[in-house]
Amino acid sequence: MSVHSPCKAPPSSASSLPKEQSQVELELRLLQALEFYPPTKLRGIHRHFVLYGLMEYLRRSLDRHFSPDEVLQLLDRFYNLEMLKSDDEEAEIFKHEEDFSLPQSYFVKEES
């Protein structure tokens, strides 16, 4: 039998496969949780509730306890949390967009 035989996997990949699969599953579950708990909420007033929600979602999905630091480290792989804008900052941006709206006469149909 050769070293590259398809019947035998390389010894290094055999031991790391379950760990890689669990890491991928963990990241997928985190991304699913972000559908309910968007990362922008981690910068606002309710950040503690959002972090707790993420921890609970991961705990229920993977049947394992997660600390807040673990969840924040996972999030750091996908987002730069310091650069995220809070909901308050986003609202401020949309408030200024209203200044550039079309005049009301544009929407009112003139009678002939």
Distance bins in CASP14 RR format, pairs under 12 A and 6 or more apart:
PFRMAT RR
TARGET T0000
AUTHOR 0000-0000-0000
RMODE 2
METHOD distances of the structure
MODEL  1
1 7 1 0 0 1 0 0 0 0 0 0 0
1 8 1 0 0 1 0 0 0 0 0 0 0
2 8 0 0 0 0 1 0 0 0 0 0 0
3 9 0 0 0 0 0 1 0 0 0 0 0
3 10 0 0 0 0 1 0 0 0 0 0 0
3 11 0 0 0 0 0 1 0 0 0 0 0
4 10 0 0 0 0 1 0 0 0 0 0 0
8 14 0 0 0 0 1 0 0 0 0 0 0
9 15 0 0 0 0 0 1 0 0 0 0 0
9 16 0 0 0 0 0 1 0 0 0 0 0
9 17 0 0 0 0 1 0 0 0 0 0 0
10 16 0 0 0 0 0 1 0 0 0 0 0
10 17 0 0 0 0 0 1 0 0 0 0 0
11 17 0 0 0 0 0 1 0 0 0 0 0
12 19 0 0 0 0 0 1 0 0 0 0 0
12 20 0 0 0 0 0 1 0 0 0 0 0
13 19 0 0 0 0 0 1 0 0 0 0 0
13 20 0 0 0 0 1 0 0 0 0 0 0
13 21 0 0 0 0 0 1 0 0 0 0 0
14 20 0 0 0 0 0 1 0 0 0 0 0
16 22 0 0 0 0 0 1 0 0 0 0 0
16 23 0 0 0 0 1 0 0 0 0 0 0
16 24 0 0 0 0 0 1 0 0 0 0 0
17 23 0 0 0 0 0 1 0 0 0 0 0
17 24 0 0 0 0 0 1 0 0 0 0 0
18 24 0 0 0 0 0 1 0 0 0 0 0
18 25 0 0 0 0 0 1 0 0 0 0 0
19 25 0 0 0 0 0 1 0 0 0 0 0
19 26 0 0 0 0 0 1 0 0 0 0 0
20 26 0 0 0 0 0 1 0 0 0 0 0
20 27 0 0 0 0 0 1 0 0 0 0 0
21 27 0 0 0 0 0 1 0 0 0 0 0
21 28 0 0 0 0 0 1 0 0 0 0 0
22 28 0 0 0 0 0 1 0 0 0 0 0
22 29 0 0 0 0 0 1 0 0 0 0 0
22 62 0 0 0 0 1 0 0 0 0 0 0
22 63 0 0 0 0 0 1 0 0 0 0 0
22 64 0 0 0 0 1 0 0 0 0 0 0
23 29 0 0 0 0 0 1 0 0 0 0 0
23 30 0 0 0 0 0 1 0 0 0 0 0
23 62 0 0 0 0 0 1 0 0 0 0 0
23 74 0 0 0 0 1 0 0 0 0 0 0
23 77 0 0 0 0 0 1 0 0 0 0 0
24 30 0 0 0 0 0 1 0 0 0 0 0
24 31 0 0 0 0 0 1 0 0 0 0 0
24 62 0 0 0 0 0 1 0 0 0 0 0
25 31 0 0 0 0 0 1 0 0 0 0 0
25 32 0 0 0 0 0 1 0 0 0 0 0
25 58 0 0 0 0 0 1 0 0 0 0 0
25 61 0 0 0 0 1 0 0 0 0 0 0
25 62 1 0 0 1 0 0 0 0 0 0 0
25 63 0 0 0 0 0 1 0 0 0 0 0
25 64 0 0 0 0 0 1 0 0 0 0 0
26 32 0 0 0 0 0 1 0 0 0 0 0
26 33 0 0 0 0 0 1 0 0 0 0 0
26 57 0 0 0 0 0 1 0 0 0 0 0
26 58 1 0 0 1 0 0 0 0 0 0 0
26 59 0 0 0 0 0 1 0 0 0 0 0
26 61 0 0 0 0 1 0 0 0 0 0 0
26 62 1 0 0 1 0 0 0 0 0 0 0
26 63 0 0 0 0 0 1 0 0 0 0 0
26 64 0 0 0 0 1 0 0 0 0 0 0
26 66 0 0 0 0 1 0 0 0 0 0 0
26 70 0 0 0 0 1 0 0 0 0 0 0
26 71 0 0 0 0 0 1 0 0 0 0 0
26 73 0 0 0 0 0 1 0 0 0 0 0
26 74 1 0 0 1 0 0 0 0 0 0 0
26 75 0 0 0 0 0 1 0 0 0 0 0
26 77 0 0 0 0 0 1 0 0 0 0 0
27 33 0 0 0 0 0 1 0 0 0 0 0
27 34 0 0 0 0 0 1 0 0 0 0 0
27 58 0 0 0 0 0 1 0 0 0 0 0
27 61 0 0 0 0 0 1 0 0 0 0 0
27 62 0 0 0 0 0 1 0 0 0 0 0
27 71 0 0 0 0 0 1 0 0 0 0 0
27 73 0 0 0 0 0 1 0 0 0 0 0
27 74 1 0 0 1 0 0 0 0 0 0 0
27 75 0 0 0 0 0 1 0 0 0 0 0
27 77 1 0 0 1 0 0 0 0 0 0 0
27 78 0 0 0 0 1 0 0 0 0 0 0
28 34 0 0 0 0 0 1 0 0 0 0 0
28 35 0 0 0 0 0 1 0 0 0 0 0
28 58 0 0 0 0 0 1 0 0 0 0 0
28 61 0 0 0 0 1 0 0 0 0 0 0
28 62 0 0 0 0 0 1 0 0 0 0 0
28 74 0 0 0 0 0 1 0 0 0 0 0
28 78 0 0 0 0 0 1 0 0 0 0 0
29 35 0 0 0 0 0 1 0 0 0 0 0
29 36 0 0 0 0 0 1 0 0 0 0 0
29 54 0 0 0 0 1 0 0 0 0 0 0
29 55 0 0 0 0 0 1 0 0 0 0 0
29 56 0 0 0 0 0 1 0 0 0 0 0
29 57 1 0 0 1 0 0 0 0 0 0 0
29 58 1 0 1 0 0 0 0 0 0 0 0
29 59 0 0 0 0 0 1 0 0 0 0 0
29 60 0 0 0 0 1 0 0 0 0 0 0
29 61 1 0 1 0 0 0 0 0 0 0 0
29 62 1 0 0 1 0 0 0 0 0 0 0
29 63 0 0 0 0 0 1 0 0 0 0 0
29 64 0 0 0 0 0 1 0 0 0 0 0
29 66 0 0 0 0 0 1 0 0 0 0 0
29 71 0 0 0 0 0 1 0 0 0 0 0
29 74 0 0 0 0 1 0 0 0 0 0 0
30 36 0 0 0 0 0 1 0 0 0 0 0
30 37 0 0 0 0 1 0 0 0 0 0 0
30 39 0 0 0 0 0 1 0 0 0 0 0
30 53 0 0 0 0 0 1 0 0 0 0 0
30 54 1 0 0 1 0 0 0 0 0 0 0
30 55 0 0 0 0 0 1 0 0 0 0 0
30 57 0 0 0 0 1 0 0 0 0 0 0
30 58 1 0 0 1 0 0 0 0 0 0 0
30 61 0 0 0 0 1 0 0 0 0 0 0
30 62 0 0 0 0 1 0 0 0 0 0 0
30 66 0 0 0 0 1 0 0 0 0 0 0
30 70 0 0 0 0 0 1 0 0 0 0 0
30 71 1 0 0 1 0 0 0 0 0 0 0
30 72 0 0 0 0 0 1 0 0 0 0 0
30 73 0 0 0 0 0 1 0 0 0 0 0
30 74 1 0 1 0 0 0 0 0 0 0 0
30 75 1 0 0 1 0 0 0 0 0 0 0
30 76 0 0 0 0 0 1 0 0 0 0 0
30 77 0 0 0 0 1 0 0 0 0 0 0
30 78 1 0 0 1 0 0 0 0 0 0 0
30 79 0 0 0 0 0 1 0 0 0 0 0
31 37 0 0 0 0 0 1 0 0 0 0 0
31 38 0 0 0 0 0 1 0 0 0 0 0
31 39 0 0 0 0 0 1 0 0 0 0 0
31 54 0 0 0 0 0 1 0 0 0 0 0
31 57 0 0 0 0 0 1 0 0 0 0 0
31 58 0 0 0 0 0 1 0 0 0 0 0
31 61 0 0 0 0 0 1 0 0 0 0 0
31 74 0 0 0 0 1 0 0 0 0 0 0
31 75 0 0 0 0 0 1 0 0 0 0 0
31 77 0 0 0 0 0 1 0 0 0 0 0
31 78 1 0 0 1 0 0 0 0 0 0 0
31 79 0 0 0 0 0 1 0 0 0 0 0
32 54 0 0 0 0 0 1 0 0 0 0 0
32 57 1 0 0 1 0 0 0 0 0 0 0
32 58 0 0 0 0 1 0 0 0 0 0 0
32 60 0 0 0 0 0 1 0 0 0 0 0
32 61 1 0 0 1 0 0 0 0 0 0 0
32 62 0 0 0 0 0 1 0 0 0 0 0
33 39 0 0 0 0 0 1 0 0 0 0 0
33 41 0 0 0 0 0 1 0 0 0 0 0
33 42 0 0 0 0 0 1 0 0 0 0 0
33 50 0 0 0 0 1 0 0 0 0 0 0
33 51 0 0 0 0 0 1 0 0 0 0 0
33 52 0 0 0 0 0 1 0 0 0 0 0
33 53 1 0 0 1 0 0 0 0 0 0 0
33 54 1 0 1 0 0 0 0 0 0 0 0
33 55 0 0 0 0 1 0 0 0 0 0 0
33 56 0 0 0 0 1 0 0 0 0 0 0
33 57 1 0 1 0 0 0 0 0 0 0 0
33 58 1 0 0 1 0 0 0 0 0 0 0
33 59 0 0 0 0 0 1 0 0 0 0 0
33 60 0 0 0 0 1 0 0 0 0 0 0
33 61 1 0 0 1 0 0 0 0 0 0 0
33 62 0 0 0 0 0 1 0 0 0 0 0
33 66 0 0 0 0 0 1 0 0 0 0 0
33 71 0 0 0 0 1 0 0 0 0 0 0
33 74 0 0 0 0 1 0 0 0 0 0 0
33 75 0 0 0 0 1 0 0 0 0 0 0
33 78 0 0 0 0 0 1 0 0 0 0 0
34 40 0 0 0 0 0 1 0 0 0 0 0
34 41 0 0 0 0 1 0 0 0 0 0 0
34 42 0 0 0 0 0 1 0 0 0 0 0
34 50 0 0 0 0 1 0 0 0 0 0 0
34 53 0 0 0 0 0 1 0 0 0 0 0
34 54 1 0 0 1 0 0 0 0 0 0 0
34 57 0 0 0 0 1 0 0 0 0 0 0
34 58 0 0 0 0 0 1 0 0 0 0 0
34 71 0 0 0 0 0 1 0 0 0 0 0
34 74 0 0 0 0 0 1 0 0 0 0 0
34 75 0 0 0 0 1 0 0 0 0 0 0
34 78 0 0 0 0 1 0 0 0 0 0 0
34 79 0 0 0 0 1 0 0 0 0 0 0
34 84 0 0 0 0 0 1 0 0 0 0 0
35 54 0 0 0 0 0 1 0 0 0 0 0
35 57 0 0 0 0 1 0 0 0 0 0 0
36 49 0 0 0 0 0 1 0 0 0 0 0
36 50 0 0 0 0 1 0 0 0 0 0 0
36 53 1 0 0 1 0 0 0 0 0 0 0
36 54 0 0 0 0 1 0 0 0 0 0 0
36 56 0 0 0 0 0 1 0 0 0 0 0
36 57 1 0 0 1 0 0 0 0 0 0 0
36 58 0 0 0 0 0 1 0 0 0 0 0
36 60 0 0 0 0 0 1 0 0 0 0 0
36 61 0 0 0 0 0 1 0 0 0 0 0
37 46 0 0 0 0 1 0 0 0 0 0 0
37 47 0 0 0 0 0 1 0 0 0 0 0
37 48 0 0 0 0 0 1 0 0 0 0 0
37 49 0 0 0 0 1 0 0 0 0 0 0
37 50 1 0 1 0 0 0 0 0 0 0 0
37 51 0 0 0 0 1 0 0 0 0 0 0
37 52 0 0 0 0 1 0 0 0 0 0 0
37 53 1 0 1 0 0 0 0 0 0 0 0
37 54 1 0 1 0 0 0 0 0 0 0 0
37 55 0 0 0 0 1 0 0 0 0 0 0
37 56 0 0 0 0 1 0 0 0 0 0 0
37 57 1 0 0 1 0 0 0 0 0 0 0
37 58 0 0 0 0 0 1 0 0 0 0 0
37 71 0 0 0 0 1 0 0 0 0 0 0
37 75 0 0 0 0 0 1 0 0 0 0 0
38 44 0 0 0 0 0 1 0 0 0 0 0
38 46 0 0 0 0 0 1 0 0 0 0 0
38 47 0 0 0 0 0 1 0 0 0 0 0
38 50 1 0 0 1 0 0 0 0 0 0 0
38 53 0 0 0 0 0 1 0 0 0 0 0
38 54 0 0 0 0 0 1 0 0 0 0 0
38 75 0 0 0 0 0 1 0 0 0 0 0
38 79 0 0 0 0 0 1 0 0 0 0 0
38 84 0 0 0 0 1 0 0 0 0 0 0
38 85 0 0 0 0 0 1 0 0 0 0 0
38 86 0 0 0 0 0 1 0 0 0 0 0
38 87 0 0 0 0 1 0 0 0 0 0 0
38 90 0 0 0 0 0 1 0 0 0 0 0
39 47 0 0 0 0 0 1 0 0 0 0 0
39 50 0 0 0 0 1 0 0 0 0 0 0
39 51 0 0 0 0 0 1 0 0 0 0 0
39 54 0 0 0 0 1 0 0 0 0 0 0
39 71 0 0 0 0 0 1 0 0 0 0 0
39 72 0 0 0 0 0 1 0 0 0 0 0
39 74 0 0 0 0 0 1 0 0 0 0 0
39 75 1 0 0 1 0 0 0 0 0 0 0
39 76 0 0 0 0 0 1 0 0 0 0 0
39 77 0 0 0 0 0 1 0 0 0 0 0
39 78 0 0 0 0 1 0 0 0 0 0 0
39 79 1 0 1 0 0 0 0 0 0 0 0
39 80 0 0 0 0 1 0 0 0 0 0 0
39 81 1 0 0 1 0 0 0 0 0 0 0
39 82 0 0 0 0 0 1 0 0 0 0 0
39 83 0 0 0 0 0 1 0 0 0 0 0
39 84 1 0 1 0 0 0 0 0 0 0 0
39 85 0 0 0 0 0 1 0 0 0 0 0
39 86 0 0 0 0 0 1 0 0 0 0 0
39 87 0 0 0 0 0 1 0 0 0 0 0
40 46 0 0 0 0 0 1 0 0 0 0 0
40 47 0 0 0 0 1 0 0 0 0 0 0
40 50 0 0 0 0 1 0 0 0 0 0 0
40 75 0 0 0 0 0 1 0 0 0 0 0
40 79 0 0 0 0 1 0 0 0 0 0 0
40 81 0 0 0 0 1 0 0 0 0 0 0
40 83 0 0 0 0 0 1 0 0 0 0 0
40 84 1 0 1 0 0 0 0 0 0 0 0
40 85 1 0 0 1 0 0 0 0 0 0 0
40 86 1 0 0 1 0 0 0 0 0 0 0
40 87 1 0 0 1 0 0 0 0 0 0 0
40 88 0 0 0 0 0 1 0 0 0 0 0
40 89 0 0 0 0 1 0 0 0 0 0 0
40 90 1 0 0 1 0 0 0 0 0 0 0
40 91 0 0 0 0 0 1 0 0 0 0 0
40 93 0 0 0 0 0 1 0 0 0 0 0
41 47 1 0 0 1 0 0 0 0 0 0 0
41 48 0 0 0 0 0 1 0 0 0 0 0
41 49 0 0 0 0 1 0 0 0 0 0 0
41 50 1 0 1 0 0 0 0 0 0 0 0
41 51 0 0 0 0 1 0 0 0 0 0 0
41 52 0 0 0 0 0 1 0 0 0 0 0
41 53 0 0 0 0 0 1 0 0 0 0 0
41 54 0 0 0 0 1 0 0 0 0 0 0
41 75 0 0 0 0 0 1 0 0 0 0 0
41 81 0 0 0 0 0 1 0 0 0 0 0
41 84 0 0 0 0 1 0 0 0 0 0 0
41 85 0 0 0 0 0 1 0 0 0 0 0
41 86 0 0 0 0 1 0 0 0 0 0 0
41 87 1 0 0 1 0 0 0 0 0 0 0
41 88 0 0 0 0 0 1 0 0 0 0 0
41 90 0 0 0 0 0 1 0 0 0 0 0
42 48 0 0 0 0 1 0 0 0 0 0 0
42 49 0 0 0 0 0 1 0 0 0 0 0
42 50 1 0 1 0 0 0 0 0 0 0 0
42 51 1 0 0 1 0 0 0 0 0 0 0
42 52 0 0 0 0 0 1 0 0 0 0 0
42 53 0 0 0 0 0 1 0 0 0 0 0
42 54 0 0 0 0 1 0 0 0 0 0 0
42 68 0 0 0 0 0 1 0 0 0 0 0
42 71 0 0 0 0 1 0 0 0 0 0 0
42 72 0 0 0 0 1 0 0 0 0 0 0
42 75 1 0 0 1 0 0 0 0 0 0 0
42 76 0 0 0 0 0 1 0 0 0 0 0
42 79 0 0 0 0 1 0 0 0 0 0 0
42 80 0 0 0 0 0 1 0 0 0 0 0
42 81 1 0 0 1 0 0 0 0 0 0 0
42 82 0 0 0 0 0 1 0 0 0 0 0
42 83 0 0 0 0 0 1 0 0 0 0 0
42 84 1 0 0 1 0 0 0 0 0 0 0
42 85 0 0 0 0 0 1 0 0 0 0 0
42 86 0 0 0 0 1 0 0 0 0 0 0
42 87 0 0 0 0 0 1 0 0 0 0 0
43 50 0 0 0 0 1 0 0 0 0 0 0
43 51 0 0 0 0 0 1 0 0 0 0 0
43 75 0 0 0 0 0 1 0 0 0 0 0
43 79 0 0 0 0 0 1 0 0 0 0 0
43 80 0 0 0 0 0 1 0 0 0 0 0
43 81 1 0 0 1 0 0 0 0 0 0 0
43 82 0 0 0 0 1 0 0 0 0 0 0
43 83 0 0 0 0 1 0 0 0 0 0 0
43 84 1 0 1 0 0 0 0 0 0 0 0
43 85 1 0 0 1 0 0 0 0 0 0 0
43 86 1 1 0 0 0 0 0 0 0 0 0
43 87 1 0 0 1 0 0 0 0 0 0 0
43 88 0 0 0 0 1 0 0 0 0 0 0
43 89 1 0 0 1 0 0 0 0 0 0 0
43 90 0 0 0 0 1 0 0 0 0 0 0
44 50 0 0 0 0 1 0 0 0 0 0 0
44 51 0 0 0 0 0 1 0 0 0 0 0
44 81 0 0 0 0 0 1 0 0 0 0 0
44 84 0 0 0 0 1 0 0 0 0 0 0
44 85 0 0 0 0 1 0 0 0 0 0 0
44 86 1 0 1 0 0 0 0 0 0 0 0
44 87 1 0 1 0 0 0 0 0 0 0 0
44 88 1 0 0 1 0 0 0 0 0 0 0
44 89 0 0 0 0 1 0 0 0 0 0 0
44 90 0 0 0 0 0 1 0 0 0 0 0
44 91 0 0 0 0 0 1 0 0 0 0 0
45 86 0 0 0 0 1 0 0 0 0 0 0
45 87 0 0 0 0 1 0 0 0 0 0 0
45 88 1 0 0 1 0 0 0 0 0 0 0
46 52 0 0 0 0 1 0 0 0 0 0 0
46 53 0 0 0 0 0 1 0 0 0 0 0
46 86 0 0 0 0 1 0 0 0 0 0 0
46 87 0 0 0 0 1 0 0 0 0 0 0
46 88 0 0 0 0 0 1 0 0 0 0 0
47 53 0 0 0 0 0 1 0 0 0 0 0
47 54 0 0 0 0 0 1 0 0 0 0 0
47 68 0 0 0 0 0 1 0 0 0 0 0
47 71 0 0 0 0 0 1 0 0 0 0 0
47 72 0 0 0 0 0 1 0 0 0 0 0
47 75 0 0 0 0 0 1 0 0 0 0 0
47 81 0 0 0 0 1 0 0 0 0 0 0
47 84 0 0 0 0 0 1 0 0 0 0 0
47 86 0 0 0 0 1 0 0 0 0 0 0
47 87 0 0 0 0 0 1 0 0 0 0 0
47 88 0 0 0 0 0 1 0 0 0 0 0
48 54 0 0 0 0 0 1 0 0 0 0 0
48 55 0 0 0 0 0 1 0 0 0 0 0
48 68 0 0 0 0 1 0 0 0 0 0 0
48 71 0 0 0 0 0 1 0 0 0 0 0
49 55 0 0 0 0 0 1 0 0 0 0 0
49 56 0 0 0 0 0 1 0 0 0 0 0
49 68 0 0 0 0 0 1 0 0 0 0 0
50 56 0 0 0 0 0 1 0 0 0 0 0
50 57 0 0 0 0 0 1 0 0 0 0 0
50 68 0 0 0 0 0 1 0 0 0 0 0
50 71 0 0 0 0 1 0 0 0 0 0 0
50 72 0 0 0 0 0 1 0 0 0 0 0
50 75 0 0 0 0 0 1 0 0 0 0 0
50 81 0 0 0 0 0 1 0 0 0 0 0
50 84 0 0 0 0 0 1 0 0 0 0 0
50 86 0 0 0 0 0 1 0 0 0 0 0
50 87 0 0 0 0 0 1 0 0 0 0 0
51 57 0 0 0 0 0 1 0 0 0 0 0
51 58 0 0 0 0 0 1 0 0 0 0 0
51 66 0 0 0 0 0 1 0 0 0 0 0
51 67 0 0 0 0 0 1 0 0 0 0 0
51 68 1 0 1 0 0 0 0 0 0 0 0
51 69 0 0 0 0 0 1 0 0 0 0 0
51 70 0 0 0 0 0 1 0 0 0 0 0
51 71 1 0 0 1 0 0 0 0 0 0 0
51 72 1 0 0 1 0 0 0 0 0 0 0
51 74 0 0 0 0 0 1 0 0 0 0 0
51 75 0 0 0 0 1 0 0 0 0 0 0
51 81 0 0 0 0 0 1 0 0 0 0 0
52 58 0 0 0 0 0 1 0 0 0 0 0
52 59 0 0 0 0 0 1 0 0 0 0 0
52 66 0 0 0 0 0 1 0 0 0 0 0
52 67 0 0 0 0 0 1 0 0 0 0 0
52 68 0 0 0 0 1 0 0 0 0 0 0
52 71 0 0 0 0 1 0 0 0 0 0 0
53 59 0 0 0 0 1 0 0 0 0 0 0
53 60 0 0 0 0 1 0 0 0 0 0 0
53 61 0 0 0 0 0 1 0 0 0 0 0
53 66 0 0 0 0 0 1 0 0 0 0 0
53 68 0 0 0 0 0 1 0 0 0 0 0
53 71 0 0 0 0 1 0 0 0 0 0 0
54 60 0 0 0 0 0 1 0 0 0 0 0
54 61 0 0 0 0 0 1 0 0 0 0 0
54 66 0 0 0 0 1 0 0 0 0 0 0
54 67 0 0 0 0 0 1 0 0 0 0 0
54 68 0 0 0 0 1 0 0 0 0 0 0
54 70 0 0 0 0 0 1 0 0 0 0 0
54 71 1 0 1 0 0 0 0 0 0 0 0
54 72 0 0 0 0 1 0 0 0 0 0 0
54 73 0 0 0 0 0 1 0 0 0 0 0
54 74 0 0 0 0 1 0 0 0 0 0 0
54 75 1 0 0 1 0 0 0 0 0 0 0
55 61 0 0 0 0 0 1 0 0 0 0 0
55 62 0 0 0 0 0 1 0 0 0 0 0
55 64 0 0 0 0 0 1 0 0 0 0 0
55 65 0 0 0 0 1 0 0 0 0 0 0
55 66 1 0 1 0 0 0 0 0 0 0 0
55 67 1 0 0 1 0 0 0 0 0 0 0
55 68 1 0 0 1 0 0 0 0 0 0 0
55 69 0 0 0 0 0 1 0 0 0 0 0
55 70 0 0 0 0 1 0 0 0 0 0 0
55 71 1 0 1 0 0 0 0 0 0 0 0
55 72 0 0 0 0 0 1 0 0 0 0 0
55 74 0 0 0 0 0 1 0 0 0 0 0
55 75 0 0 0 0 0 1 0 0 0 0 0
56 62 0 0 0 0 0 1 0 0 0 0 0
56 64 0 0 0 0 0 1 0 0 0 0 0
56 65 0 0 0 0 0 1 0 0 0 0 0
56 66 0 0 0 0 1 0 0 0 0 0 0
56 68 0 0 0 0 0 1 0 0 0 0 0
56 71 0 0 0 0 0 1 0 0 0 0 0
57 64 0 0 0 0 0 1 0 0 0 0 0
57 66 0 0 0 0 1 0 0 0 0 0 0
57 71 0 0 0 0 1 0 0 0 0 0 0
57 74 0 0 0 0 0 1 0 0 0 0 0
58 64 1 0 0 1 0 0 0 0 0 0 0
58 65 0 0 0 0 1 0 0 0 0 0 0
58 66 1 0 1 0 0 0 0 0 0 0 0
58 67 0 0 0 0 0 1 0 0 0 0 0
58 68 0 0 0 0 0 1 0 0 0 0 0
58 70 0 0 0 0 1 0 0 0 0 0 0
58 71 1 0 0 1 0 0 0 0 0 0 0
58 74 0 0 0 0 1 0 0 0 0 0 0
58 75 0 0 0 0 0 1 0 0 0 0 0
59 65 1 0 1 0 0 0 0 0 0 0 0
59 66 1 0 1 0 0 0 0 0 0 0 0
59 67 0 0 0 0 0 1 0 0 0 0 0
59 70 0 0 0 0 0 1 0 0 0 0 0
59 71 0 0 0 0 0 1 0 0 0 0 0
60 66 0 0 0 0 0 1 0 0 0 0 0
62 70 0 0 0 0 0 1 0 0 0 0 0
62 71 0 0 0 0 0 1 0 0 0 0 0
62 74 0 0 0 0 0 1 0 0 0 0 0
64 70 0 0 0 0 1 0 0 0 0 0 0
64 71 0 0 0 0 0 1 0 0 0 0 0
65 71 0 0 0 0 0 1 0 0 0 0 0
66 72 0 0 0 0 0 1 0 0 0 0 0
66 73 0 0 0 0 0 1 0 0 0 0 0
66 74 0 0 0 0 1 0 0 0 0 0 0
66 75 0 0 0 0 0 1 0 0 0 0 0
67 73 0 0 0 0 1 0 0 0 0 0 0
67 74 0 0 0 0 0 1 0 0 0 0 0
68 74 0 0 0 0 0 1 0 0 0 0 0
68 75 0 0 0 0 0 1 0 0 0 0 0
69 75 0 0 0 0 0 1 0 0 0 0 0
69 76 0 0 0 0 0 1 0 0 0 0 0
70 76 0 0 0 0 0 1 0 0 0 0 0
70 77 0 0 0 0 0 1 0 0 0 0 0
71 77 0 0 0 0 0 1 0 0 0 0 0
71 78 0 0 0 0 0 1 0 0 0 0 0
71 79 0 0 0 0 0 1 0 0 0 0 0
71 81 0 0 0 0 0 1 0 0 0 0 0
72 78 0 0 0 0 0 1 0 0 0 0 0
72 79 0 0 0 0 0 1 0 0 0 0 0
72 80 0 0 0 0 0 1 0 0 0 0 0
72 81 1 0 0 1 0 0 0 0 0 0 0
72 82 0 0 0 0 0 1 0 0 0 0 0
73 79 0 0 0 0 0 1 0 0 0 0 0
73 81 0 0 0 0 0 1 0 0 0 0 0
74 81 0 0 0 0 0 1 0 0 0 0 0
75 81 1 0 0 1 0 0 0 0 0 0 0
75 82 0 0 0 0 0 1 0 0 0 0 0
75 84 0 0 0 0 1 0 0 0 0 0 0
76 82 0 0 0 0 1 0 0 0 0 0 0
76 83 0 0 0 0 0 1 0 0 0 0 0
76 84 0 0 0 0 0 1 0 0 0 0 0
78 84 0 0 0 0 0 1 0 0 0 0 0
79 85 0 0 0 0 0 1 0 0 0 0 0
83 89 0 0 0 0 0 1 0 0 0 0 0
84 90 0 0 0 0 1 0 0 0 0 0 0
85 91 0 0 0 0 1 0 0 0 0 0 0
85 92 0 0 0 0 1 0 0 0 0 0 0
85 93 1 0 0 1 0 0 0 0 0 0 0
85 94 0 0 0 0 0 1 0 0 0 0 0
86 92 0 0 0 0 1 0 0 0 0 0 0
86 93 0 0 0 0 0 1 0 0 0 0 0
87 93 0 0 0 0 0 1 0 0 0 0 0
87 94 0 0 0 0 0 1 0 0 0 0 0
88 94 0 0 0 0 0 1 0 0 0 0 0
88 95 0 0 0 0 0 1 0 0 0 0 0
89 95 0 0 0 0 0 1 0 0 0 0 0
89 96 0 0 0 0 0 1 0 0 0 0 0
90 96 0 0 0 0 0 1 0 0 0 0 0
90 97 0 0 0 0 0 1 0 0 0 0 0
91 97 0 0 0 0 0 1 0 0 0 0 0
91 98 0 0 0 0 0 1 0 0 0 0 0
92 98 0 0 0 0 0 1 0 0 0 0 0
92 99 0 0 0 0 0 1 0 0 0 0 0
93 99 0 0 0 0 0 1 0 0 0 0 0
93 100 0 0 0 0 0 1 0 0 0 0 0
94 100 0 0 0 0 0 1 0 0 0 0 0
94 101 0 0 0 0 0 1 0 0 0 0 0
95 101 0 0 0 0 0 1 0 0 0 0 0
101 107 0 0 0 0 1 0 0 0 0 0 0
102 108 0 0 0 0 0 1 0 0 0 0 0
END
